[in-house]
Amino acid sequence: MKKGREYPARFCGGLTLVAVLAAIGLLAGTVGLRAEPEMGSHGYDEFDKPEYCGTSCHTDFFRQWQQAMMSQAYTHHWDEIEYFDLAVAHAEKVPSMKGPVDGCNGCHTPLAFMAGDVTPPRPEEGSRANESVSCEVCHTAVGISGDEPFNFNFISEPGRNKYGPRSTGKSPAHEMVKSEFLGTTEFCGACHNEKNPVGIWVKSTQQEWKAGPYAEDDTRCQDCHMTSAPMRTASMGAEHADARLHLFHGAHDPGKVRGTVEVRIHPDLKEAEPGDRVVFTAAVFNQKTGHKFPTGSVEDRIVWMHVEATDAAGKVYHLPVDPKGFEGEEYTIAADVLAYQDMGVPLGIANFAGVQRDGVPVGDRIFRMPYFDAEGRMTIMQWNTASLGVDYRVGPRETKLETYTFDVPDDAAPGPMVVKAQVNYQRLVQPVAELLNVPAEETEIIAVNDHSTVIEVLP
């Protein structure tokens, strides 16, 4: 095993006090020593290419992986823009950011990180960094370093042994070694939990699972993101009843996102005259995820509920949410304000005023957790995050109630008025995407769920 490293050495960006304390053992009891993977600890030639695994033997798994974000963790258009145009550019202007920025590769292209190929070539150059999270990344992992999974602290042992859920059968290409570790949430948490240089958990998906009801039921990440089915795991092998599909479908899969939450809306009055006040209550229930919604890169994601009424003549009225009055709520109600000013540093824009914070109708409820830089400005650059705001995401099996007070307009047409509540999801805030010229598919509005109710407007 390589010489241990302490957190946050690979993310330290010059935090020498932490390094000194860890070196003399004062932090070992709290953060734990780190071992693998070290930058430059292994060569590319120690790992097989995905095509080697997938073109003749594990064909189905290979094709599934090719369509999943695991195969695009380094090459995906937004990841490339965020990494090179924001992160790398930021580190060039603020050298203390180099550690965190180099560390991005530990999860987005682990082989490049372990090979010391940092900063990796851009995807168009066709290097092995493009393999992203490949077969070998997972099937050479034997555990984590320390007690808690985070910041790519998986231990990799490349070689002829390939670790998986079973050891039965024979392969001409490798030895089959059964691994309990690959079936744990800690395996996933090594990359889906992330702590930045100042101790902020900027990704905490596995921790959210651990604190929620699905952990009590022992329903794990793999049960939803690697569902099982009867199939051959290898072209020359036997069929297994419980083969884990390599779909890894999640935040970038519209089919996975749709239906994540249920929505129901009802009025306190079924009939109203123009000028009457009607209060609508919307219930949002997270029925589908074992973690919060949204999760992962929540600085990028935006989930919001839009409510509108349509009268009998087709006129549409927007209903803003009623404020609840909790601390930090202003970040959970869409507003026409500017944010993300810290992008001006990597983009080389002096006195950058920022862009519109939300890009959704003003007054809509947003289910989010804002990230703030050291100056208290909202940021999408998680490596530059100094604090977190209110966490108003929807937890697993949690129901949030929102009210909408509506004074029936004097010009509302008599007859049925339909009031619809719709929860929408975007992978990236629209104004940010427009500034950075991110392809439009990243800002596709996905309708998660909706529900309608009716009141009768009296003459």
MARKOL-793079 format. One record per residue (C-alpha): residue number from 0; x, y, z. Coordinates in steps of 0.001 Angstrom, whole numbers, plus 524288, in hexadecimal, padded with zeros to 5 digits. Example, Ala and Ser with C-alpha at 12.3 -4.5 7.8 and 13.67 -1.06 7.14 Angstrom:
2
REC; 0; 8300C; 7EE6C; 81E78
REC; 1; 83566; 7FBDC; 81BE4
//
This chain:
459
REC; 0; 80000; 80000; 80000
REC; 1; 804BD; 80D8A; 7FCC4
REC; 2; 808A4; 81732; 80729
REC; 3; 7FC71; 81C84; 80DB5
REC; 4; 7F711; 829E4; 80A87
REC; 5; 7EE57; 831D5; 8131F
REC; 6; 7E24D; 8395F; 80F4A
REC; 7; 7E27E; 84359; 809BC
REC; 8; 7F022; 84220; 803F6
REC; 9; 7EB87; 83F61; 7F629
REC; 10; 7E18D; 84A3F; 7F788
REC; 11; 7E96A; 8532C; 8004F
REC; 12; 7ED54; 85E0D; 7F726
REC; 13; 7F7B9; 86254; 800C6
REC; 14; 7F0ED; 85F63; 80DB9
REC; 15; 7FE16; 85C88; 813F0
REC; 16; 7F951; 85C8D; 821FE
REC; 17; 7F0B7; 850CC; 81F6F
REC; 18; 7FBD4; 849CD; 818B7
REC; 19; 80518; 84C65; 82406
REC; 20; 7FB4B; 847FC; 82E3F
REC; 21; 7F863; 83B9B; 826CF
REC; 22; 806C9; 838C7; 824E8
REC; 23; 808FC; 8388B; 8338E
REC; 24; 7FCD1; 83072; 835AC
REC; 25; 7F413; 83A67; 83C3F
REC; 26; 7E934; 838DB; 83253
REC; 27; 7EA18; 82A49; 83032
REC; 28; 7DF0B; 8276A; 83990
REC; 29; 7D5A3; 830B9; 832DA
REC; 30; 7D86F; 83070; 82465
REC; 31; 7E018; 823ED; 822D1
REC; 32; 7EC1B; 8216F; 81A93
REC; 33; 7EA03; 81FAF; 80C0A
REC; 34; 7F08C; 815ED; 8032C
REC; 35; 7EB37; 813B4; 7F577
REC; 36; 7EA0B; 8188F; 7EB48
REC; 37; 7F5BA; 8218E; 7EB39
REC; 38; 7F7EB; 82A25; 7DF6E
REC; 39; 80210; 822F0; 7D769
REC; 40; 800F6; 8165A; 7DF4D
REC; 41; 7FDD4; 80DA6; 7D392
REC; 42; 80057; 80DD2; 7C50E
REC; 43; 7F636; 80D52; 7BA56
REC; 44; 7FC48; 8008D; 7B5C9
REC; 45; 7F806; 7F9EE; 7C260
REC; 46; 7E9B9; 7FB2D; 7BE73
REC; 47; 7E264; 7F4CC; 7B348
REC; 48; 7DAB6; 7FD61; 7AA09
REC; 49; 7CBDC; 7FC64; 7AA54
REC; 50; 7CBC4; 7F71B; 79C7A
REC; 51; 7D420; 7EBAF; 7A0ED
REC; 52; 7C9B7; 7E7E8; 7AABF
REC; 53; 7BDE8; 7EAF3; 7A27C
REC; 54; 7BFD2; 7E794; 7943D
REC; 55; 7C072; 7D8C4; 79587
REC; 56; 7BC9A; 7D4C9; 7A33D
REC; 57; 7B492; 7DE50; 7AB6C
REC; 58; 7AD84; 7E407; 79FBB
REC; 59; 7A09E; 7E76D; 7A632
REC; 60; 7A70A; 7EDF8; 7B1C0
REC; 61; 7B016; 7F57A; 7A8B4
REC; 62; 7A4D7; 7FABE; 7A079
REC; 63; 79D3F; 7FE75; 7ACA6
REC; 64; 7A925; 8057A; 7B21F
REC; 65; 7AB4F; 80CAE; 7A543
REC; 66; 79DCE; 812CE; 7A686
REC; 67; 79FA1; 81658; 7B4D1
REC; 68; 7A5FD; 82274; 7BA85
REC; 69; 7B0A6; 819D4; 7C05B
REC; 70; 7B683; 81905; 7B2BE
REC; 71; 7B568; 827D0; 7B100
REC; 72; 7B9C8; 82CE0; 7BE31
REC; 73; 7C55F; 83385; 7B7B1
REC; 74; 7C072; 8359B; 7A9D6
REC; 75; 7B2B4; 83AB3; 7AC4C
REC; 76; 7B119; 84871; 7A6CC
REC; 77; 7AD7B; 84F2E; 7B38C
REC; 78; 7B80D; 8482F; 7BB34
REC; 79; 7C21C; 84C74; 7B12C
REC; 80; 7BD8A; 85A95; 7B189
REC; 81; 7BCC5; 85AF4; 7C04C
REC; 82; 7CA13; 854A7; 7C1F3
REC; 83; 7D214; 85BF8; 7B7DA
REC; 84; 7CB0E; 86910; 7B6C3
REC; 85; 7C846; 86AB2; 7C543
REC; 86; 7D042; 86192; 7CDD9
REC; 87; 7DD45; 860F4; 7C69A
REC; 88; 7DC64; 86F4F; 7C30A
REC; 89; 7D990; 87297; 7D146
REC; 90; 7E586; 86AFD; 7D5D8
REC; 91; 7EE00; 87227; 7CC0E
REC; 92; 7E9E2; 87F23; 7D1EF
REC; 93; 7E924; 87A7F; 7E018
REC; 94; 7F414; 87072; 7E216
REC; 95; 7EE95; 86BD6; 7EF21
REC; 96; 7E367; 865D1; 7E76E
REC; 97; 7EC47; 85C66; 7E009
REC; 98; 7EADA; 8518C; 7EA27
REC; 99; 7DBFB; 85140; 7E9BF
REC; 100; 7DBD5; 85282; 7DAFD
REC; 101; 7E585; 84759; 7D919
REC; 102; 7DD06; 83F56; 7E22D
REC; 103; 7D159; 84076; 7D904
REC; 104; 7D7FE; 8361C; 7D0C7
REC; 105; 7D82C; 82C6C; 7DC0B
REC; 106; 7C9D0; 8299D; 7D931
REC; 107; 7C79E; 82EA9; 7CB71
REC; 108; 7D321; 8277C; 7C560
REC; 109; 7D97E; 81F29; 7D00D
REC; 110; 7E329; 81836; 7C71D
REC; 111; 7E89E; 82542; 7C284
REC; 112; 7E9DD; 829A2; 7D0A1
REC; 113; 7F09C; 81D22; 7D4DD
REC; 114; 7F96E; 81DF1; 7C8EB
REC; 115; 7FD48; 82BDB; 7CC72
REC; 116; 7F78A; 830B6; 7BF9F
REC; 117; 7F2CC; 83D76; 7C5BD
REC; 118; 7EE2D; 846C0; 7C03D
REC; 119; 7E99C; 83C98; 7B63A
REC; 120; 7E8AB; 83FE7; 7A7C1
REC; 121; 7DBAE; 84533; 7A312
REC; 122; 7D236; 83A96; 79EA1
REC; 123; 7D3FB; 83DA9; 79030
REC; 124; 7E222; 83928; 7913D
REC; 125; 7DD98; 82B38; 79389
REC; 126; 7E628; 82790; 79F22
REC; 127; 7E33E; 81CC9; 7A8CD
REC; 128; 7DDA3; 82708; 7B1DB
REC; 129; 7D198; 825C3; 7A93A
REC; 130; 7CEE2; 8186F; 7AF34
REC; 131; 7C8EB; 81FD3; 7BAAB
REC; 132; 7C3E3; 8161B; 7C4D3
REC; 133; 7C711; 80997; 7BD9D
REC; 134; 7C5C2; 7FB13; 7C0A5
REC; 135; 7D31D; 7FAAB; 7C6E6
REC; 136; 7D060; 805DE; 7D034
REC; 137; 7C5B2; 7FE30; 7D70B
REC; 138; 7CA48; 7F047; 7D52E
REC; 139; 7D7CD; 7F2CB; 7DAD8
REC; 140; 7D27B; 7F9C3; 7E6E4
REC; 141; 7D430; 7F1F1; 7F369
REC; 142; 7CFF4; 7FB7A; 7FDF9
REC; 143; 7D141; 8094E; 8030C
REC; 144; 7DC11; 80FAD; 80AAB
REC; 145; 7D74A; 81460; 817DE
REC; 146; 7CA0B; 812F4; 81E33
REC; 147; 7C1E4; 81BCD; 8158F
REC; 148; 7C013; 81B9E; 806CE
REC; 149; 7C300; 82894; 80036
REC; 150; 7CC49; 82F74; 7F6DA
REC; 151; 7CFA6; 82366; 7EEAF
REC; 152; 7D5B4; 81C0A; 7FA22
REC; 153; 7D376; 80ECC; 7F3DA
REC; 154; 7DF16; 80589; 7F3D3
REC; 155; 7E2A0; 80063; 7E663
REC; 156; 7EA29; 7F3C7; 7E413
REC; 157; 7EBBA; 7F21E; 7D55D
REC; 158; 7EFD6; 7E4EE; 7D056
REC; 159; 7EA74; 7D7F5; 7CBF4
REC; 160; 7E0AD; 7D765; 7D720
REC; 161; 7D3AD; 7DDBC; 7D3A9
REC; 162; 7CA50; 7DFEF; 7DEDC
REC; 163; 7BBC2; 7DDC9; 7DD84
REC; 164; 7AFAC; 7D82B; 7E41D
REC; 165; 7B333; 7C9DB; 7E1CC
REC; 166; 7BF13; 7C12C; 7E06A
REC; 167; 7B8CC; 7B5EE; 7D90F
REC; 168; 7BC77; 7B2E1; 7CB18
REC; 169; 7C8E3; 7B458; 7C366
REC; 170; 7CE1A; 7BF04; 7BAA1
REC; 171; 7D998; 7BE1C; 7B13F
REC; 172; 7DC74; 7CC86; 7B371
REC; 173; 7DCC5; 7CDCF; 7C237
REC; 174; 7DA7F; 7C7AA; 7CF69
REC; 175; 7CD26; 7C981; 7D59A
REC; 176; 7CD81; 7CDFA; 7E3BB
REC; 177; 7C11A; 7CFE9; 7EB8C
REC; 178; 7C023; 7DD56; 7F1CD
REC; 179; 7B654; 7E13A; 7FC2D
REC; 180; 7BB75; 7EF27; 7FB19
REC; 181; 7B5B8; 7F151; 7ED86
REC; 182; 7A827; 7EF21; 7F31C
REC; 183; 7A97B; 7F976; 7FDA5
REC; 184; 7A583; 807B8; 7FD79
REC; 185; 7B336; 80B2D; 80213
REC; 186; 7B800; 806E9; 7F4AF
REC; 187; 7AF35; 81124; 7EE72
REC; 188; 7B1B7; 81B3D; 7F8FD
REC; 189; 7C03C; 81BBE; 7F5E7
REC; 190; 7BC8A; 824A1; 7EAA1
REC; 191; 7AEB6; 828D2; 7EDF7
REC; 192; 7B2F9; 82F3A; 7FAAA
REC; 193; 7BC41; 83AA4; 7F97B
REC; 194; 7C205; 843F9; 8034E
REC; 195; 7C8CD; 85039; 7FE3C
REC; 196; 7D52D; 8569E; 803B5
REC; 197; 7CE2E; 85E45; 80E58
REC; 198; 7C66C; 8529F; 81334
REC; 199; 7B99A; 854D9; 80BFE
REC; 200; 7B26C; 848AE; 80766
REC; 201; 7AFBE; 84CF9; 7F97B
REC; 202; 7AA96; 83F7B; 7F5D2
REC; 203; 7A433; 83691; 7FFB6
REC; 204; 79B85; 82CEA; 7F88E
REC; 205; 79FEF; 820DB; 8000B
REC; 206; 79F2B; 8283C; 80CDC
REC; 207; 79144; 82C57; 809AC
REC; 208; 78DEB; 81E18; 8073E
REC; 209; 79470; 819FD; 813F0
REC; 210; 78C73; 823CB; 81BC2
REC; 211; 77F96; 82000; 81554
REC; 212; 7757D; 8152C; 8158D
REC; 213; 77B31; 80D40; 80A5F
REC; 214; 78759; 80A30; 8124B
REC; 215; 77E9C; 804A1; 81CF2
REC; 216; 77831; 7FBFE; 8129F
REC; 217; 78590; 7F85F; 80D0D
REC; 218; 78182; 7FD2B; 7FFA1
REC; 219; 78E7F; 8011B; 7F9C6
REC; 220; 79328; 809AA; 7EE97
REC; 221; 794EA; 7FDCB; 7E5E5
REC; 222; 786C0; 7F987; 7E7C7
REC; 223; 78211; 805A3; 7E071
REC; 224; 78D7C; 8092C; 7D7A6
REC; 225; 79225; 7FB60; 7D442
REC; 226; 78576; 7F3CE; 7D402
REC; 227; 7865C; 7E50D; 7D2B2
REC; 228; 78091; 7DC24; 7C86A
REC; 229; 782D5; 7CE69; 7C2E9
REC; 230; 78D88; 7CF0B; 7B8A8
REC; 231; 79ADE; 7CA22; 7B4BF
REC; 232; 7A575; 7D25B; 7BADE
REC; 233; 7AF21; 7CD4F; 7B0C3
REC; 234; 7ACAF; 7C8AB; 7A2FA
REC; 235; 7B232; 7BB1F; 7A5BA
REC; 236; 7ACFB; 7BA30; 7B38C
REC; 237; 7A0CB; 7B519; 7BA18
REC; 238; 794A0; 7BD2C; 7BC6E
REC; 239; 79346; 7C2DC; 7CA0B
REC; 240; 78622; 7C651; 7CFF6
REC; 241; 78B73; 7D246; 7D6D3
REC; 242; 794D6; 7D8A0; 7CD36
REC; 243; 796FB; 7E6F5; 7D04F
REC; 244; 79480; 7EF7B; 7C467
REC; 245; 79EB0; 7F9F0; 7C1E5
REC; 246; 794C7; 804A7; 7BF25
REC; 247; 798D4; 80E58; 7C9B2
REC; 248; 78CCF; 81660; 7C638
REC; 249; 78B5A; 82299; 7CE67
REC; 250; 78B13; 83163; 7CD62
REC; 251; 78DCA; 8319B; 7BEB5
REC; 252; 7835D; 8279E; 7BB54
REC; 253; 775F6; 82DD9; 7B907
REC; 254; 76F6E; 820BC; 7BB2D
REC; 255; 7757C; 81FCB; 7C89F
REC; 256; 7720E; 82DC1; 7CC49
REC; 257; 763E8; 82D44; 7C7EF
REC; 258; 75B14; 82933; 7D30C
REC; 259; 76568; 82B4B; 7DD6A
REC; 260; 75BA2; 8332A; 7E543
REC; 261; 74CE3; 832A9; 7E5A0
REC; 262; 74501; 83F45; 7E57E
REC; 263; 73715; 841AF; 7EA17
REC; 264; 73020; 84EC6; 7EB22
REC; 265; 722E4; 85223; 7F102
REC; 266; 71B2B; 85E9F; 7F433
REC; 267; 714AC; 8629D; 800D3
REC; 268; 708A3; 86701; 7F90D
REC; 269; 7023A; 86026; 7ED9E
REC; 270; 6FA6F; 86C16; 7E949
REC; 271; 6FE85; 87A5E; 7E95B
REC; 272; 6FA25; 88753; 7E419
REC; 273; 70375; 8915A; 7DE1A
REC; 274; 70A66; 89810; 7E962
REC; 275; 70971; 88C21; 7F25A
REC; 276; 715ED; 886AD; 7F83D
REC; 277; 71907; 87856; 7F5FC
REC; 278; 7247C; 87144; 7FC3A
REC; 279; 72A32; 865E3; 7F4C0
REC; 280; 732D6; 85BF6; 7FBAC
REC; 281; 73CA0; 853FE; 7F3F5
REC; 282; 742E4; 847C9; 7F992
REC; 283; 74FFD; 8435F; 7F40B
REC; 284; 753C5; 8358C; 7F809
REC; 285; 76104; 82F76; 7F4F8
REC; 286; 75CBE; 821AA; 7F231
REC; 287; 767F0; 81CD0; 7E9C6
REC; 288; 77594; 82072; 7EE88
REC; 289; 77D63; 81B25; 7F9E4
REC; 290; 7840E; 82850; 7FB31
REC; 291; 77FB8; 8365E; 7FA1C
REC; 292; 77A4E; 83BFC; 7ED95
REC; 293; 781FC; 841EA; 7E763
REC; 294; 78EE3; 83C13; 7EBCB
REC; 295; 79D01; 83BA7; 7E74E
REC; 296; 7A0E2; 8481D; 7E055
REC; 297; 795E5; 84FC7; 7E69F
REC; 298; 79CDF; 85C94; 7E3D3
REC; 299; 799AA; 85A12; 7D576
REC; 300; 78C45; 853D6; 7D696
REC; 301; 77F7D; 85B17; 7D7DE
REC; 302; 7725C; 8551B; 7DB88
REC; 303; 7669A; 85DF5; 7DC83
REC; 304; 757CB; 85D95; 7DD60
REC; 305; 74FD8; 86617; 7D450
REC; 306; 74169; 8686D; 7D723
REC; 307; 7380A; 86F12; 7CDD7
REC; 308; 7295F; 870A3; 7CC5E
REC; 309; 72227; 87067; 7BF60
REC; 310; 71468; 875BE; 7BEFC
REC; 311; 70933; 87159; 7B65C
REC; 312; 70D21; 87B00; 7ABBC
REC; 313; 71B2C; 87607; 7AB72
REC; 314; 7216F; 8816B; 7B2A2
REC; 315; 72D18; 87D11; 7BABC
REC; 316; 730DC; 88277; 7C812
REC; 317; 73DC7; 87F6B; 7CEE8
REC; 318; 73CE9; 87C40; 7DD7B
REC; 319; 7492A; 87F69; 7E56A
REC; 320; 74BE6; 87724; 7F170
REC; 321; 74882; 87C3D; 7FF06
REC; 322; 75500; 87EDD; 806C4
REC; 323; 756AB; 876D1; 81330
REC; 324; 76047; 87FDC; 819DE
REC; 325; 76B96; 876A1; 81CAD
REC; 326; 779A6; 87B5B; 81C95
REC; 327; 77F8B; 87B70; 80F01
REC; 328; 77269; 879C3; 8085B
REC; 329; 7756A; 88489; 7FEA7
REC; 330; 77E45; 87AF1; 7F774
REC; 331; 77307; 8714C; 7F5FB
REC; 332; 76992; 87AA6; 7EF59
REC; 333; 76CEB; 87E85; 7E173
REC; 334; 770AA; 88CD4; 7E057
REC; 335; 77612; 89627; 7D632
REC; 336; 78377; 89798; 7DC89
REC; 337; 7917A; 8956A; 7D834
REC; 338; 79AC9; 88B03; 7DD4D
REC; 339; 7A6F5; 88301; 7DA04
REC; 340; 7AFD9; 88EE2; 7D9A0
REC; 341; 7BBBC; 88697; 7DD28
REC; 342; 7BBA2; 880F2; 7CF60
REC; 343; 7C193; 88DD8; 7CB50
REC; 344; 7CED9; 8898B; 7D088
REC; 345; 7D0EC; 87D8C; 7C7D0
REC; 346; 7C9F4; 88422; 7BC76
REC; 347; 7D2BA; 89015; 7BD7D
REC; 348; 7C75B; 8999B; 7BEC7
REC; 349; 7CAB8; 8A4D8; 7C7D1
REC; 350; 7BFDF; 8A934; 7D102
REC; 351; 7B6EF; 89EAA; 7CBAB
REC; 352; 7A8EE; 8A206; 7CF7A
REC; 353; 7A45D; 893E0; 7CEA6
REC; 354; 798DC; 88DDE; 7C793
REC; 355; 78AB9; 88BB3; 7CB2F
REC; 356; 78A8A; 88283; 7D6C0
REC; 357; 77F50; 87976; 7D37C
REC; 358; 77A53; 87AC0; 7C59F
REC; 359; 76CB2; 87614; 7C988
REC; 360; 76009; 87DC8; 7CBB3
REC; 361; 76126; 88772; 7D6DA
REC; 362; 759BA; 882CD; 7E2C8
REC; 363; 75AF7; 87433; 7E037
REC; 364; 75F82; 86B8B; 7EB55
REC; 365; 76D29; 865E0; 7E957
REC; 366; 77195; 85982; 7F026
REC; 367; 78019; 85BF9; 7F1AD
REC; 368; 78BB3; 85DF2; 7FA96
REC; 369; 79383; 86A0D; 7F6BA
REC; 370; 7A265; 86A4A; 7F6E7
REC; 371; 7A999; 876DB; 7FA8D
REC; 372; 7B76B; 87B95; 7F829
REC; 373; 7BFCF; 88247; 8026C
REC; 374; 7B955; 88F4A; 7FF5E
REC; 375; 7ABB9; 889C7; 801B4
REC; 376; 7A805; 88970; 7F353
REC; 377; 7A0BC; 87DDE; 7EDBE
REC; 378; 7A9D3; 87546; 7E5B4
REC; 379; 7A96A; 86967; 7DCEC
REC; 380; 7B80F; 86746; 7DE86
REC; 381; 7B7C4; 85D22; 7E94D
REC; 382; 7C697; 85D6E; 7EB11
REC; 383; 7C4F2; 86BD9; 7EE7C
REC; 384; 7B9FE; 86978; 7F855
REC; 385; 7BBFF; 86F32; 805E1
REC; 386; 7AE97; 86C84; 80BC6
REC; 387; 7A16F; 86663; 80912
REC; 388; 79416; 86C9D; 80A23
REC; 389; 78731; 866ED; 80E65
REC; 390; 784E3; 8590D; 809C1
REC; 391; 7773D; 85974; 803F1
REC; 392; 77848; 84D62; 7FB92
REC; 393; 76E4F; 84274; 7FCCB
REC; 394; 7735C; 83747; 80501
REC; 395; 7706D; 828EE; 802B6
REC; 396; 7622D; 82603; 80617
REC; 397; 76087; 83422; 80A5A
REC; 398; 7548C; 83C48; 80711
REC; 399; 7556C; 84AFF; 805F5
REC; 400; 7490B; 85340; 80637
REC; 401; 7487A; 8601F; 7FEE8
REC; 402; 73D1C; 869B0; 7FECF
REC; 403; 738DC; 8732A; 7F442
REC; 404; 72F87; 87E04; 7F7E4
REC; 405; 727C2; 8828C; 7EC21
REC; 406; 71E33; 88DC4; 7EB25
REC; 407; 7152B; 88A35; 7E00C
REC; 408; 716C7; 8955C; 7D61C
REC; 409; 70B3E; 89E03; 7D2E3
REC; 410; 70CBF; 89AA3; 7C485
REC; 411; 70D23; 88BE1; 7C6A1
REC; 412; 7036C; 8851E; 7BD9A
REC; 413; 6F82C; 87E11; 7C437
REC; 414; 6F912; 86F62; 7C3E0
REC; 415; 70349; 8654B; 7C771
REC; 416; 710D5; 86A6B; 7CAB6
REC; 417; 71B8A; 8602A; 7C9F5
REC; 418; 72721; 861D5; 7D320
REC; 419; 7330E; 859C7; 7CFD5
REC; 420; 73F4F; 8575D; 7D7F3
REC; 421; 74B27; 85239; 7D0A0
REC; 422; 7588F; 84EAE; 7D5E5
REC; 423; 7637F; 850DE; 7CC15
REC; 424; 771C8; 84D15; 7CBE3
REC; 425; 77D93; 852C4; 7C4D9
REC; 426; 78B39; 84D22; 7C573
REC; 427; 79153; 85AAF; 7C46E
REC; 428; 78C1B; 8683B; 7C740
REC; 429; 7886F; 86E52; 7BA25
REC; 430; 78F60; 87B93; 7BB80
REC; 431; 79C20; 874D1; 7BF16
REC; 432; 79AF6; 86BC9; 7B372
REC; 433; 7989E; 87742; 7AA5F
REC; 434; 7A479; 87E91; 7AF8D
REC; 435; 7AD66; 872D8; 7ADB7
REC; 436; 7A793; 86E44; 7A0C1
REC; 437; 7A3AF; 8611E; 7A64D
REC; 438; 79C02; 858BA; 79C8D
REC; 439; 78D5A; 85A41; 79DF0
REC; 440; 78AE7; 84C3C; 7A20B
REC; 441; 790F3; 84F3E; 7AF47
REC; 442; 78614; 858F5; 7B215
REC; 443; 77AE5; 850A7; 7AD34
REC; 444; 76F3E; 852BE; 7B62A
REC; 445; 76ABF; 84570; 7BACA
REC; 446; 75CEF; 844E2; 7C023
REC; 447; 75E6D; 83C77; 7CC42
REC; 448; 75006; 83BD7; 7CFAE
REC; 449; 74395; 843F6; 7CFE2
REC; 450; 735CB; 84438; 7D526
REC; 451; 729DA; 84CB0; 7D2C1
REC; 452; 71DEA; 8509C; 7DA7F
REC; 453; 711BD; 85873; 7D6D0
REC; 454; 709CB; 86341; 7DD0F
REC; 455; 6FD62; 86919; 7D7B7
REC; 456; 6FDBF; 877C7; 7D54A
REC; 457; 6F010; 87CF5; 7D77F
REC; 458; 6EA42; 887EF; 7CF20
//
